[in-house]
Each structure stands twice: as structure tokens, then as C-alpha cells.
């Protein structure tokens, strides 16, 4: 399948990266290179774009797309998780970069590629791995986690009010047969969620699928680790732009930016700071940037996207 990538809030990302023609930029979630193609086009001969993705299909598709870009900068692609961004840069003897972009969540291609098991609208093996090198998959989570573990995953990562009931139904059903496909799981979720709740809000399986995907790929832990390393590797004046798609990711980014912008840990009743911690970031977006109505008409998958930006000081 062709790797489609409709870059979300493209203009807003390019503007906020504040691209220097001779700068070094990292797209930590390369995908189909929708954002990277525009970054590369703005670089001079001295500029460098590093694209990172753990999906081999993305690396191949991005390489083809970037080969056609009329940019003059050098382009290097690395197949790995963006949690390894610091190691990638150090191995290239790069001590600081001018900007990093993260476009989080599952890509449109991964959703559309039915056999990956990300979508509750397509029947496939329960996989949900963003990298085929990942040993943990959704089938293992559903069939081997305890009821309490499944409930915790669905409640914490999916913010699903019916988490315990869904976990209970999963455990009951897997005693009869191994749960191997997305539609088997969808049917179980529909049985667990009361009919009244199914008639309201999003698809009844949406939150559970999100939760299991986050667990399989350890997305929130990866994000927390990566944010620390990214700030460390930014040069003064360098920008970090992060697009999130649900409240858990957005909260992590918001809290991290705020902590780095206001690092003092002294009790509120102290008249002056004695901890000595200095700010590392300046928050550029006090409130997250969201897609325009025009963009939402063209790309409904952008509806929950939020962009936050910070600058190294």
C-alpha cells in the first residue's frame, strides 16, 4: 500500500520551527515525510535533516519522497524509535540541533494498512506494533495479561469508564477461545459496553484500542524519555514542536514544558528561590495550536491534534 502522509498543521509547524537554512533539524516521527519534505526544501547546502522512524515502510516511503525534494541540504534517515534520538545524534558527532519535530500517534498509513491491526474498522490479526522488532503485540496483551492488568491499561491509557467491565468480558471470552483478531476484540467490547453508552460518543472500541496500542508500543514512557533528551540536544534558540492526539500525551508535553520553563522546586512560602534551578525552556505556545476549520474539512483525522512549541534558552 502507498504510504500516505497528510502532514497535520504543516504551516504552523514550519513557522514555529523557525528554520535556519544552515541548521540541523530532526523529524523524530518521519512517517511519509510530509513535514520533512517542507523542512528539507528550506535548507541550504550547509543544512541537515535527520529523519527517524521505527517503521521500515515509513523509511522506504520517506526516502522516495525526499529524493524528489528540491532542497539543497543533506538528508539522513535512521530506522529507530525516537526515544533513541540522543544516541543517534551522538553517533553522528552532533552535539546540538536547531529544531525537533514530533508528530505523535499512529499514522494514517498504519491505520489504513489493515494487517497491522491498529484499526477497529478493519479485521486483522491483533498486532498494533509500530515496529516489527517489538516482541510485545496486542494479541499477547489481550490473551496473557491478568484481568486487573488489562483493566489498568484500558483505564489509564484509554480513559475508558467501562475498563473493568471490558477486561472482565475479555477474560471470560478468552477462556472459550484465543482472541486473535481485531473484530473478535471489537465484538467483546460491544458486549461489555452497555447499549446506551454505545449509542453516544465515539466508536465503543476506540478508547480500548488506543489503550492497548499505547501499552504495546510504550508510547507514553517513550515520550517522557525523549523529551528530556531532546531538550538536552537543542542548541540555545532551538525549537521543539510536538503534535499530540489525546489528552494523556498533551498533558505530558504541557507539564514537561512548564517544568522546564519554571523549574524552581522551592516551597511556595519561601520568599526567594534557594534551589538554584534555572529555566531551560521558554514556552512559545501558552495554549496549544489546533487545526483550522479548513484543515479539518480536508483531513478529519486532525480533529484531536494539538501543537505545543518551546524554545531552548
TIFI-713544 format. One record per residue (C-alpha): residue in three letters; x, y, z. Coordinates in Angstrom, 1 decimal, padded with zeros to 4 digits, always signed. Layout:
% TIFI-713544
     r        x        y        z
   ALA        X        Y        Z
...
//
This chain:
% TIFI-713544
     r        x        y        z
   UNK   +000.0   +000.0   +000.0
   UNK   +001.2   +003.5   -000.8
   UNK   +002.4   +005.3   +002.3
   UNK   +000.1   +008.3   +002.5
   UNK   +001.0   +011.1   +004.9
   UNK   -001.1   +014.2   +005.1
   UNK   +001.0   +016.5   +007.4
   UNK   -001.1   +018.0   +010.1
   UNK   -000.7   +021.7   +010.8
   UNK   +002.1   +021.9   +008.3
   UNK   +002.3   +025.7   +008.0
   UNK   +002.1   +026.1   +011.8
   UNK   +004.9   +023.5   +012.3
   UNK   +007.2   +025.1   +009.7
   UNK   +006.6   +028.6   +011.1
   UNK   +007.2   +027.6   +014.7
   UNK   +010.4   +025.6   +013.9
   UNK   +011.8   +028.9   +012.7
   UNK   +014.0   +027.1   +010.2
   UNK   +017.6   +028.4   +009.7
   UNK   +018.8   +027.4   +006.2
   UNK   +022.1   +026.1   +007.6
   UNK   +020.6   +024.5   +010.6
   UNK   +020.2   +020.9   +011.8
   UNK   +016.7   +019.6   +012.2
   UNK   +015.3   +016.2   +013.3
   UNK   +011.9   +014.8   +012.4
   UNK   +011.5   +012.2   +015.1
   UNK   +008.4   +010.7   +013.6
   UNK   +009.2   +010.7   +009.9
   UNK   +006.1   +008.8   +008.6
   UNK   +005.7   +009.6   +004.9
   UNK   +007.9   +012.7   +005.2
   UNK   +005.0   +015.1   +004.8
   UNK   +006.6   +017.6   +007.3
   UNK   +010.2   +016.6   +006.4
   UNK   +009.8   +017.4   +002.7
   UNK   +009.0   +021.0   +003.6
   UNK   +011.8   +021.3   +006.2
   UNK   +014.3   +019.9   +003.6
   UNK   +013.1   +022.4   +001.0
   UNK   +014.1   +025.3   +003.2
   UNK   +017.7   +024.1   +003.9
   UNK   +020.9   +025.3   +002.2
   UNK   +023.9   +023.2   +001.3
   UNK   +025.1   +023.6   +004.9
   UNK   +021.8   +022.4   +006.4
   UNK   +021.0   +018.9   +007.6
   UNK   +017.7   +017.0   +008.1
   UNK   +017.7   +013.8   +010.1
   UNK   +014.6   +011.7   +009.8
   UNK   +013.8   +009.0   +012.3
   UNK   +011.1   +006.3   +012.2
   UNK   +010.8   +002.8   +013.6
   UNK   +008.6   +001.6   +010.8
   UNK   +010.6   +000.2   +007.8
   UNK   +007.7   +001.1   +005.4
   UNK   +007.9   +004.7   +006.5
   UNK   +011.7   +004.8   +006.0
   UNK   +011.3   +003.5   +002.4
   UNK   +008.4   +005.8   +001.5
   UNK   +010.1   +008.8   +003.1
   UNK   +013.3   +008.1   +001.2
   UNK   +011.5   +008.1   -002.1
   UNK   +009.6   +011.3   -001.3
   UNK   +012.7   +013.2   +000.0
   UNK   +014.7   +012.2   -003.1
   UNK   +012.4   +014.3   -005.1
   UNK   +012.6   +017.4   -002.9
   UNK   +014.3   +020.4   -004.4
   UNK   +016.2   +021.2   -001.2
   UNK   +019.9   +021.6   -001.1
   UNK   +020.5   +020.3   +002.5
   UNK   +021.8   +016.8   +003.3
   UNK   +019.2   +014.2   +004.4
   UNK   +019.9   +011.2   +006.6
   UNK   +017.3   +008.7   +007.6
   UNK   +017.6   +006.4   +010.6
   UNK   +015.3   +003.4   +011.4
   UNK   +014.9   +003.5   +015.2
   UNK   +012.5   +004.7   +017.8
   UNK   +012.7   +008.5   +018.6
   UNK   +013.5   +007.6   +022.2
   UNK   +017.0   +007.0   +020.8
   UNK   +017.3   +010.4   +019.3
   UNK   +020.2   +011.4   +021.6
   UNK   +022.2   +008.3   +020.7
   UNK   +021.6   +008.8   +017.0
   UNK   +022.9   +012.4   +017.2
   UNK   +026.0   +011.5   +019.3
   UNK   +026.9   +008.6   +017.0
   UNK   +026.9   +011.2   +014.2
   UNK   +029.1   +013.5   +016.3
   UNK   +026.3   +016.1   +016.5
   UNK   +026.3   +017.9   +019.8
   UNK   +023.3   +020.2   +019.2
   UNK   +020.4   +020.7   +016.8
   UNK   +018.3   +023.7   +015.8
   UNK   +014.9   +022.0   +015.9
   UNK   +013.0   +018.8   +016.6
   UNK   +009.5   +017.9   +015.4
   UNK   +007.4   +015.0   +016.9
   UNK   +004.1   +014.1   +015.3
   UNK   +002.8   +011.5   +017.8
   UNK   +000.3   +008.7   +017.5
   UNK   -000.4   +006.2   +014.8
   UNK   +000.0   +007.3   +011.2
   UNK   -002.8   +007.3   +008.6
   UNK   -000.9   +004.7   +006.7
   UNK   -000.7   +002.4   +009.7
   UNK   -004.5   +002.8   +010.3
   UNK   -005.2   +002.1   +006.6
   UNK   -002.9   -000.9   +006.4
   UNK   -005.4   -003.4   +007.7
   UNK   -002.9   -006.2   +008.5
   UNK   -001.2   -004.0   +011.2
   UNK   -004.2   -004.4   +013.5
   UNK   -004.4   -000.8   +014.5
   UNK   -007.9   -000.1   +013.3
   UNK   -011.2   -001.4   +014.8
   UNK   -012.8   -000.8   +011.4
   UNK   -010.8   -003.5   +009.7
   UNK   -010.4   -007.1   +010.5
   UNK   -006.8   -008.2   +011.1
   UNK   -004.6   -010.1   +013.5
   UNK   -004.2   -008.3   +016.8
   UNK   -000.8   -006.7   +016.3
   UNK   -000.6   -002.9   +016.8
   UNK   +003.2   -002.8   +016.8
   UNK   +004.7   +000.3   +015.2
   UNK   +007.9   -001.7   +014.7
   UNK   +008.0   -005.4   +013.8
   UNK   +011.1   -005.6   +016.0
   UNK   +008.9   -005.2   +019.0
   UNK   +008.3   -008.5   +020.8
   UNK   +005.1   -007.4   +022.6
   UNK   +001.9   -007.3   +020.5
   UNK   -001.8   -006.7   +021.1
   UNK   -002.6   -010.4   +020.9
   UNK   -000.3   -011.1   +023.8
   UNK   -001.8   -008.3   +025.9
   UNK   -005.3   -009.5   +025.4
   UNK   -004.6   -013.2   +026.0
   UNK   -002.0   -013.2   +028.7
   UNK   -002.4   -010.1   +030.9
   UNK   -004.4   -010.6   +034.0
   UNK   -007.9   -009.0   +034.3
   UNK   -006.5   -006.3   +036.6
   UNK   -003.6   -005.6   +034.3
   UNK   -006.0   -005.3   +031.3
   UNK   -008.3   -003.1   +033.2
   UNK   -005.5   -000.8   +034.3
   UNK   -004.2   -000.4   +030.8
   UNK   -007.7   +000.4   +029.4
   UNK   -008.5   +002.8   +032.3
   UNK   -005.2   +004.7   +032.4
   UNK   -004.3   +004.8   +028.7
   UNK   -007.8   +004.8   +027.2
   UNK   -009.6   +006.8   +030.0
   UNK   -012.4   +004.3   +029.5
   UNK   -015.1   +004.3   +032.2
   UNK   -016.1   +000.7   +031.3
   UNK   -012.5   -000.5   +031.7
   UNK   -013.1   -003.1   +034.4
   UNK   -016.2   -004.5   +032.6
   UNK   -014.4   -004.7   +029.3
   UNK   -011.5   -006.5   +031.0
   UNK   -013.9   -008.9   +032.7
   UNK   -015.5   -009.8   +029.4
   UNK   -012.1   -010.3   +027.7
   UNK   -011.0   -012.7   +030.3
   UNK   -014.3   -014.6   +030.1
   UNK   -014.2   -014.9   +026.4
   UNK   -010.6   -015.9   +026.1
   UNK   -011.4   -018.9   +028.3
   UNK   -013.5   -020.2   +025.4
   UNK   -011.1   -019.3   +022.5
   UNK   -008.0   -017.4   +021.9
   UNK   -008.7   -013.8   +020.9
   UNK   -006.6   -013.3   +017.7
   UNK   -008.3   -010.7   +015.5
   UNK   -009.4   -007.0   +015.8
   UNK   -013.1   -007.8   +015.1
   UNK   -013.1   -010.6   +017.8
   UNK   -012.0   -007.9   +020.3
   UNK   -014.5   -005.4   +018.9
   UNK   -017.3   -007.8   +019.4
   UNK   -016.3   -008.5   +023.0
   UNK   -016.1   -004.7   +023.7
   UNK   -019.5   -004.2   +022.3
   UNK   -020.9   -006.9   +024.5
   UNK   -019.2   -005.3   +027.5
   UNK   -020.3   -001.7   +026.9
   UNK   -024.0   -001.1   +027.8
   UNK   -026.2   -000.4   +024.8
   UNK   -027.0   +003.1   +026.0
   UNK   -023.3   +004.0   +026.2
   UNK   -022.7   +002.6   +022.7
   UNK   -025.1   +005.0   +021.2
   UNK   -023.2   +008.0   +022.5
   UNK   -019.8   +009.4   +021.7
   UNK   -017.1   +007.7   +019.6
   UNK   -016.9   +004.0   +018.5
   UNK   -017.1   +001.8   +021.6
   UNK   -013.8   +000.2   +020.8
   UNK   -011.9   +003.5   +020.2
   UNK   -010.6   +004.0   +023.7
   UNK   -009.7   +000.3   +024.3
   UNK   -007.8   +000.1   +021.0
   UNK   -005.9   +003.3   +021.9
   UNK   -005.0   +002.0   +025.3
   UNK   -003.7   -001.4   +024.0
   UNK   -001.7   +000.3   +021.3
   UNK   -000.1   +002.7   +023.8
   UNK   +000.8   -000.3   +026.0
   UNK   +002.2   -002.4   +023.2
   UNK   +004.4   +000.5   +022.0
   UNK   +005.1   +002.0   +025.4
   UNK   +004.2   +005.4   +023.9
   UNK   +003.9   +007.5   +027.0
   UNK   +007.2   +006.2   +028.5
   UNK   +008.9   +006.8   +025.2
   UNK   +007.6   +010.4   +025.0
   UNK   +008.8   +011.2   +028.6
   UNK   +012.3   +009.8   +027.9
   UNK   +012.6   +011.5   +024.5
   UNK   +011.5   +015.0   +025.7
   UNK   +014.4   +015.1   +028.3
   UNK   +017.0   +014.1   +025.7
   UNK   +015.6   +016.4   +023.0
   UNK   +015.9   +019.5   +025.3
   UNK   +019.5   +018.4   +026.2
   UNK   +020.4   +018.2   +022.5
   UNK   +018.8   +021.5   +021.4
   UNK   +021.1   +024.5   +020.9
   UNK   +020.2   +027.8   +022.5
   UNK   +017.3   +029.2   +020.5
   UNK   +016.5   +025.8   +019.2
   UNK   +012.8   +024.8   +019.0
   UNK   +010.8   +021.7   +019.8
   UNK   +007.4   +021.2   +018.2
   UNK   +005.2   +018.4   +019.4
   UNK   +001.8   +017.3   +017.9
   UNK   -000.3   +015.2   +020.2
   UNK   -003.6   +013.4   +019.6
   UNK   -005.1   +012.7   +023.0
   UNK   -005.1   +014.2   +026.5
   UNK   -002.5   +011.9   +028.0
   UNK   +000.2   +012.9   +025.5
   UNK   -000.8   +016.6   +025.6
   UNK   -000.6   +016.6   +029.5
   UNK   +002.8   +015.1   +029.4
   UNK   +004.1   +017.7   +026.9
   UNK   +002.4   +020.6   +028.7
   UNK   +003.7   +019.6   +032.1
   UNK   +007.2   +019.0   +030.8
   UNK   +007.4   +022.4   +029.1
   UNK   +006.0   +024.1   +032.2
   UNK   +008.5   +022.3   +034.5
   UNK   +011.5   +023.3   +032.3
   UNK   +010.2   +026.9   +032.0
   UNK   +009.6   +027.2   +035.7
   UNK   +012.0   +024.7   +037.3
   UNK   +012.1   +026.1   +040.9
   UNK   +011.1   +023.5   +043.4
   UNK   +011.2   +025.7   +046.5
   UNK   +008.0   +025.6   +048.7
   UNK   +005.6   +028.4   +047.8
   UNK   +006.1   +030.1   +051.2
   UNK   +009.8   +030.7   +050.5
   UNK   +010.4   +034.4   +049.9
   UNK   +013.2   +033.7   +047.4
   UNK   +014.5   +030.7   +045.4
   UNK   +017.1   +028.7   +047.2
   UNK   +017.1   +025.5   +045.0
   UNK   +019.1   +027.3   +042.3
   UNK   +017.4   +025.6   +039.3
   UNK   +017.4   +027.7   +036.2
   UNK   +014.8   +027.7   +033.3
   UNK   +015.8   +025.6   +030.3
   UNK   +012.8   +026.4   +028.0
   UNK   +010.7   +029.3   +027.0
   UNK   +007.1   +028.2   +026.2
   UNK   +006.2   +029.6   +022.8
   UNK   +002.6   +028.4   +022.8
   UNK   +000.8   +029.3   +026.0
   UNK   -002.2   +027.4   +024.7
   UNK   -001.9   +024.6   +022.1
   UNK   -002.4   +025.4   +018.5
   UNK   -005.2   +023.4   +016.9
   UNK   -006.1   +022.7   +013.2
   UNK   -008.1   +025.3   +011.3
   UNK   -011.6   +024.6   +010.2
   UNK   -010.3   +024.4   +006.6
   UNK   -007.8   +021.7   +007.5
   UNK   -010.4   +019.7   +009.4
   UNK   -012.6   +019.7   +006.3
   UNK   -009.7   +018.2   +004.3
   UNK   -008.4   +015.9   +007.0
   UNK   -010.8   +014.7   +009.7
   UNK   -008.1   +012.7   +011.4
   UNK   -006.6   +016.0   +012.5
   UNK   -009.6   +016.8   +014.7
   UNK   -007.9   +015.9   +018.1
   UNK   -004.5   +017.3   +017.2
   UNK   -002.7   +019.8   +019.4
   UNK   +000.6   +021.5   +018.7
   UNK   +002.8   +022.8   +021.5
   UNK   +006.1   +024.6   +021.0
   UNK   +009.0   +025.5   +023.2
   UNK   +012.4   +027.1   +022.8
   UNK   +015.7   +026.4   +024.5
   UNK   +017.2   +029.3   +026.5
//
